[in-house]
Amino acid sequence: MSKSHEDTEALNYEWPEIQKRLIEEAAKKAAEESGEERDPYRPHWTTNSDGTRTLHMSFDSWWLKHFDREDVIFELPGIVIMNTKTWNADSAVVSLRAAYGLGNHEECDDCFDYADVLKHIERFPEGQFAAIRISGPAAGNTVGMAVTMRASRPPTAPILPWREAIGDMQLSSHEPDGDWLYGVEMAVHPMYRRKGVGTVLYDARKRLVSLLNLRGWYMVGMLMGYRDHADKMDAVEYGNRVIAREIKDPTVTMQMNRGFRPERVITDYVDESDAGDAGVLLVWENPHFDRGRAT
């Protein structure tokens, strides 16, 4: 059986553009038949001849109205990395809370909420990242996120506690002309770990550092493996042994393996009992930094 021209043309599109095209074409055809145009992504009811009502909707298509291939920075099978947008900000919050093992309504003083993420986007849109599923039953949902800001304070200066460093939960300390990227937060939904999502979120931020011609990127990686060693040593000794690669830490060792240089242990950084409230200052210097272009 030969394919129609429309079917052949559709093959020139990528998924989810194919799905988007089919939904919009179906809505166009329905409008021609009924004489009434409708938003193809908005659920609506129709009344049947027997008086019963039918709900017309696609549970996995609501996000397609906002999806633009030009926004994609990196792509994995079924997942894309893009800057966080207002349409996926709420989902980014859900993925952050899931990474912390928290329900949507549990208290969390150090978790960003929807209003916070919207403010991050307003302050520094290119510095906020989301990993979005583009296929399957969870399409449109955020499965990983990262928050950054710019800072003029270099990593050689005394490191401030997390809350003080960012100013407040809406990143009031962000400096638009800062020449360092400061890693504020990163989270991957537990169901999507070990699938490369974290790696491409790191790559996206390194790419940003190069695009903005920043000196580099620094952050404090929390010593999340300390809980298993707390009965043998304090957090500073543990952190120093992680830096010396005598002990593997699930967070800091992974970050060191991604090219970050460990500098020193930072105590009392953020309230995280599993890490002894401590982390390691990690620095990635931009190998392409051009002093002549620096602002």
C-alpha positions in Angstrom: 0.0 0.0 0.0 1.4 3.4 -1.0 1.7 6.2 1.6 -0.2 9.4 1.0 1.6 12.6 0.3 0.6 13.8 3.9 2.1 10.6 5.5 5.3 11.0 3.5 5.7 14.6 4.4 5.1 13.9 8.0 8.2 11.6 8.0 10.3 14.6 7.4 9.5 15.8 10.9 11.1 14.7 14.2 9.2 13.5 17.2 7.5 15.3 18.9 7.0 17.6 15.9 5.2 14.7 14.2 2.7 14.4 17.1 2.3 18.2 17.1 1.6 18.2 13.3 -1.0 15.4 13.5 -2.8 17.1 16.4 -3.0 20.4 14.6 -4.0 18.8 11.3 -6.8 16.9 13.0 -8.0 20.1 14.7 -8.0 21.9 11.3 -10.0 19.1 9.7 -12.5 19.2 12.5 -12.8 23.0 12.2 -13.5 22.7 8.5 -16.2 20.1 9.1 -17.9 21.9 12.0 -17.1 25.5 11.0 -15.8 26.2 14.6 -12.1 26.6 15.3 -10.7 25.3 18.6 -7.4 25.3 20.3 -6.2 21.7 19.5 -4.4 21.5 22.9 -7.3 22.6 25.0 -9.7 19.9 26.3 -13.3 20.4 25.2 -16.6 18.6 25.4 -19.1 17.7 22.6 -22.7 16.6 23.0 -23.6 13.4 21.1 -26.9 12.8 19.3 -28.2 10.8 22.3 -27.4 13.6 24.7 -24.3 12.1 26.2 -21.1 14.2 26.4 -17.6 13.2 25.1 -14.4 14.8 26.4 -11.8 15.4 23.7 -8.3 15.7 25.0 -4.8 14.2 24.8 -3.2 13.8 28.2 0.3 13.9 26.7 0.0 16.8 24.3 -0.7 19.9 26.5 3.0 20.9 26.4 3.4 20.6 22.6 1.8 24.0 22.2 4.9 25.5 23.8 7.6 23.2 22.6 10.1 24.7 20.1 12.9 22.6 18.7 15.1 25.8 18.6 15.0 25.8 22.4 16.7 22.4 22.6 20.4 22.5 23.8 21.2 18.8 24.1 19.2 15.7 23.4 19.1 12.2 24.8 16.7 9.4 23.7 13.3 10.7 24.7 14.6 13.6 26.7 15.8 17.1 25.8 17.7 19.7 27.7 16.6 23.3 27.4 16.4 26.5 29.4 13.6 26.4 32.0 10.5 28.1 30.7 7.5 29.4 32.4 5.4 26.5 31.0 7.7 23.9 32.7 8.6 25.8 35.8 6.0 24.0 38.0 7.2 20.6 36.7 10.8 21.6 37.5 9.7 22.2 41.1 8.1 18.7 41.2 11.3 17.1 40.0 13.4 18.9 42.6 11.2 17.8 45.4 11.2 14.2 44.1 15.0 14.3 44.1 14.8 15.1 47.8 12.3 12.4 48.4 9.6 14.9 49.3 5.9 15.1 48.4 4.5 18.1 46.7 3.1 19.5 50.0 5.8 18.6 52.5 7.7 21.4 54.0 11.1 22.2 52.7 12.9 25.4 53.6 15.6 24.9 51.0 13.4 23.9 48.1 12.6 26.4 45.4 8.9 26.9 44.7 7.1 27.9 41.5 7.3 31.7 42.2 11.0 31.3 42.9 11.7 29.5 39.6 9.7 32.2 37.7 12.0 34.8 39.3 15.1 32.8 38.4 13.9 32.8 34.8 13.3 36.6 35.0 16.7 37.3 36.5 18.9 35.0 34.5 16.9 33.0 31.8 19.9 31.4 30.1 21.2 30.1 33.4 18.2 27.9 34.3 17.9 24.4 32.8 15.3 21.7 32.6 15.4 18.1 31.2 12.1 17.4 29.6 10.6 14.1 28.5 9.4 14.3 24.9 8.0 10.8 24.5 6.1 8.2 26.4 3.3 8.5 29.1 5.2 11.3 31.0 5.9 13.4 28.0 6.1 17.1 28.8 7.2 16.6 32.4 10.5 17.8 33.8 12.8 15.0 35.0 15.8 17.1 36.0 16.7 20.7 36.6 19.6 23.0 37.4 19.7 26.5 38.8 22.7 28.9 38.4 23.5 32.6 38.8 26.4 34.9 37.9 28.8 36.2 40.6 31.7 38.5 40.6 32.9 36.9 43.9 35.6 34.5 42.8 36.1 31.0 44.3 39.4 32.2 45.9 37.3 34.5 48.3 35.8 33.0 51.5 32.8 30.9 50.6 29.6 32.1 52.0 26.9 29.7 53.3 24.4 28.8 50.6 21.6 31.1 51.7 23.9 34.0 52.1 25.6 33.3 48.8 22.4 33.4 46.7 20.8 36.2 48.7 17.4 34.6 49.0 15.4 31.9 47.3 14.8 34.1 44.3 18.6 34.7 43.7 18.7 38.4 44.6 22.5 38.0 44.7 22.7 37.3 41.0 25.0 39.8 39.3 24.3 40.2 35.6 27.9 41.2 34.9 29.5 38.6 37.2 32.4 36.8 35.5 31.8 33.5 37.3 28.9 31.0 37.1 27.8 29.9 40.5 26.1 26.5 40.8 23.1 27.0 43.0 21.1 23.7 42.6 20.8 20.6 40.5 18.4 17.7 40.8 17.4 14.7 38.8 14.2 12.8 39.4 15.1 9.4 41.0 13.4 7.4 38.2 15.8 9.1 35.6 19.1 8.8 37.4 22.0 6.9 35.6 20.5 7.7 32.3 22.8 10.5 31.3 20.5 13.3 32.4 23.0 14.7 35.0 25.8 14.5 32.5 24.0 16.7 29.9 22.9 19.1 32.6 26.6 19.6 33.4 27.5 19.9 29.7 24.8 22.6 29.3 26.2 24.7 32.0 29.8 24.3 30.7 28.5 25.4 27.3 26.9 28.5 28.9 30.2 29.4 30.6 31.9 29.3 27.2 29.1 31.2 25.4 29.1 34.0 28.0 32.9 34.0 28.1 33.0 33.6 31.9 36.1 32.8 33.8 34.6 29.5 35.0 32.1 27.9 37.2 32.2 26.9 40.8 29.9 25.3 43.4 30.0 23.4 46.6 29.4 19.7 46.2 27.7 18.3 49.2 29.4 15.3 50.9 26.4 13.1 50.7 28.3 9.9 51.5 29.4 11.2 54.9 26.4 9.6 56.7 28.1 6.2 56.2 31.3 7.4 57.8 30.1 9.8 60.5 30.8 7.3 63.3 34.5 7.1 62.2 35.5 10.7 61.5 34.3 14.3 61.3 33.1 15.8 58.0 36.4 17.7 57.4 38.5 14.5 57.6 36.0 12.8 55.4 36.0 15.6 52.8 39.8 15.7 52.7 40.0 12.0 52.1 37.4 12.3 49.3 39.6 15.1 47.8 42.6 12.7 48.0 40.5 10.0 46.3 40.9 7.7 49.3 37.1 7.6 49.7 34.5 7.7 46.9 31.7 10.1 47.7 28.5 9.7 45.5 28.3 13.4 44.8 31.7 15.0 45.1 33.7 12.1 43.4 31.3 12.2 40.5 31.8 15.9 40.1 35.6 15.5 40.3 35.3 12.9 37.6 33.5 15.5 35.4 36.5 17.8 35.4 35.9 19.9 38.5 39.0 20.7 40.6 38.5 20.2 44.4 39.8 23.0 46.4 38.9 22.6 50.1 36.2 21.4 52.5 33.5 24.0 53.2 31.8 23.5 56.6 28.4 24.9 57.7 27.4 25.4 54.1 23.8 24.3 54.2 21.6 22.4 56.6 22.1 18.8 55.3 22.6 16.3 58.1 23.6 13.4 55.8 26.5 15.5 54.6 27.4 16.9 58.0 26.4 20.3 56.7 29.6 20.2 54.7 30.8 20.1 51.1 33.8 20.5 48.8 34.5 23.7 46.8 34.7 22.6 43.2 36.0 24.8 40.4 35.9 24.4 36.6 37.9 27.0 34.8 36.9 28.0 31.3 39.6 26.7 28.9 38.3 29.1 26.2 38.1 32.2 28.4 39.2 35.3 26.3 40.4 38.1 28.5 40.0 40.5 25.6 36.3 39.8 25.5 35.8 39.9 29.2 33.3 42.6 30.4 
